[in-house]
Amino acid sequence: MRILVVEDEEMLADAIVRGLRQEAFAVDVVHDGEAALERLAVNAYDVVVLDRDLPRLHGDEVCRQTVASGTDVRILMLTVSTTVAEKVAGLSIGADDYLPKPFAFAELVARIRALGRRARPAPPPVLERSGIRLDPHLRETYRDGRRVDLSRKEFAVLEELLRADGAPVSAEALLERVWDENIDPFTTIVRVTMRGLRRKLGAPQAVETVTGVGYRVR
């Protein structure tokens, strides 16, 4: 899942980004409303964590323009206000959810995951194919009943492949959904991660290369 964090308090933004990356999300961050719209225009995000009180362009206007663009991205609005009127106002301009500051990080993650499920067709709670069983919520993977310990990126790559339900997924699509915008587009990180994933899953090989197209779980 790819997330854009829009927060002008840089220490808070850094803490959110570090925590979300620990949860295996691909995360980009900006600190003002104009920069947020620029990123939203060029990248496909599942969820935007949007602070309401932003410099250069208010979070309300970012929300309005994002909704008007017709994108499927879900918006989680953050604000210091806890009044019902403020919550209603935020939701009325198109926000999908509302979280007052300060908040528990676990709640932020739970709300992001819930919005992510609404950003695309709901997957089954546990993904299974070719003897692989992956539970996105427990962060557990099994192959033919054997527990497989994956790194965060290996887990995220396998989850994307299983969600494709046998269709091939390109290396470019994996870079976009599993890594953030700072990744070198010419990197070999997908190939390296795939090598480690295949080794840990063991024989028979479950992840195959579709020449000129990408990877798939057969």
HUPE-V190108 format. One record per run of one state. SS is the DSSP state (~ for helix, > for strand, _ for the rest). FROM is the first residue (numbers start at 1). LEN is the number of residues. If there is no record, write none. Layout:
# HUPE-V190108
ss=SS from=FROM len=LEN
ss=SS from=FROM len=LEN
This chain:
# HUPE-V190108
ss=_ from=1 len=1
ss=> from=2 len=5
ss=_ from=7 len=3
ss=~ from=10 len=13
ss=_ from=23 len=3
ss=> from=26 len=5
ss=_ from=31 len=2
ss=~ from=33 len=10
ss=_ from=43 len=4
ss=> from=47 len=5
ss=_ from=52 len=7
ss=~ from=59 len=10
ss=_ from=69 len=5
ss=> from=74 len=6
ss=_ from=80 len=4
ss=~ from=84 len=9
ss=_ from=93 len=4
ss=> from=97 len=4
ss=_ from=101 len=4
ss=~ from=105 len=15
ss=_ from=120 len=6
ss=> from=126 len=4
ss=_ from=130 len=2
ss=> from=132 len=4
ss=_ from=136 len=4
ss=> from=140 len=4
ss=_ from=144 len=2
ss=> from=146 len=2
ss=_ from=148 len=4
ss=~ from=152 len=12
ss=_ from=164 len=5
ss=> from=169 len=1
ss=_ from=170 len=1
ss=~ from=171 len=8
ss=_ from=179 len=10
ss=~ from=189 len=13
ss=_ from=202 len=5
ss=> from=207 len=4
ss=_ from=211 len=3
ss=> from=214 len=4
ss=_ from=218 len=1
